[in-house]
């Protein structure tokens, strides 16, 4: 739950940092494995050599990846 409070007597910024369960654009390890099974396993390029895969793992949105249904549009 995100909240914002304003303290006029003692203005400051406070952050709470925690490790998220997501991996790049995926919700977690199972979501990532499902993507690999449905996309990478059917592709000639393997994930360790695929720039699209590397970008989505870095949490980048690319045109070749459909974020809503988590599908690679450049699969060969």
C-alpha positions as CSV (number, residue, x, y, z in Angstrom):
1,X,0.0,0.0,0.0
2,X,1.4,3.3,-1.1
3,X,0.8,6.4,0.9
4,X,2.0,9.9,1.0
5,X,2.1,12.1,4.1
6,X,3.2,15.7,4.4
7,X,4.9,16.8,7.6
8,X,5.4,20.6,7.4
9,X,7.5,20.6,10.6
10,X,9.9,17.9,9.4
11,X,9.9,17.6,5.6
12,X,11.7,14.6,4.2
13,X,11.4,11.6,1.9
14,X,11.2,8.1,3.2
15,X,11.5,5.0,1.0
16,X,10.9,1.4,1.8
17,X,12.8,-0.9,-0.4
18,X,12.0,-4.6,-0.8
19,X,12.7,-7.3,-3.2
20,X,10.0,-7.9,-5.7
21,X,9.0,-11.3,-6.9
22,X,8.7,-10.3,-10.5
23,X,11.5,-11.1,-13.0
24,X,11.6,-8.4,-15.7
25,X,8.1,-8.1,-17.2
26,X,7.0,-11.5,-15.7
27,X,5.1,-11.9,-12.4
28,X,7.5,-14.5,-11.1
29,X,9.5,-17.6,-11.9
30,X,6.4,-19.7,-13.0
31,X,5.3,-16.9,-15.4
32,X,8.8,-16.8,-16.9
33,X,8.9,-20.5,-17.4
34,X,5.5,-20.5,-19.0
35,X,6.7,-17.9,-21.4
36,X,9.8,-19.9,-22.3
37,X,7.7,-23.1,-22.8
38,X,5.2,-21.3,-25.1
39,X,7.6,-19.1,-27.0
40,X,11.4,-19.8,-26.6
41,X,11.0,-23.6,-26.9
42,X,9.4,-23.1,-30.3
43,X,12.0,-20.6,-31.5
44,X,15.3,-21.1,-33.3
45,X,17.0,-18.6,-31.1
46,X,17.7,-19.6,-27.6
47,X,17.0,-17.2,-24.7
48,X,20.7,-16.7,-23.9
49,X,21.3,-15.3,-27.4
50,X,18.0,-13.5,-27.9
51,X,18.1,-9.7,-27.6
52,X,14.3,-9.5,-27.2
53,X,14.4,-12.0,-24.2
54,X,17.3,-10.0,-22.6
55,X,15.3,-6.8,-22.9
56,X,12.1,-8.1,-21.4
57,X,14.1,-9.6,-18.5
58,X,15.6,-6.1,-18.0
59,X,12.0,-4.8,-17.7
60,X,12.1,-3.1,-21.0
61,X,9.0,-3.0,-23.3
62,X,9.8,-3.8,-26.9
63,X,7.6,-3.9,-30.0
64,X,8.3,-7.6,-30.7
65,X,6.8,-8.5,-27.3
66,X,3.0,-8.4,-26.6
67,X,2.9,-7.4,-22.9
68,X,-0.8,-8.1,-22.5
69,X,-0.6,-11.8,-23.3
70,X,3.2,-12.2,-22.9
71,X,3.9,-13.5,-26.3
72,X,6.9,-13.0,-28.5
73,X,5.9,-11.7,-31.9
74,X,9.4,-12.3,-33.5
75,X,9.4,-16.1,-32.8
76,X,11.1,-17.9,-35.7
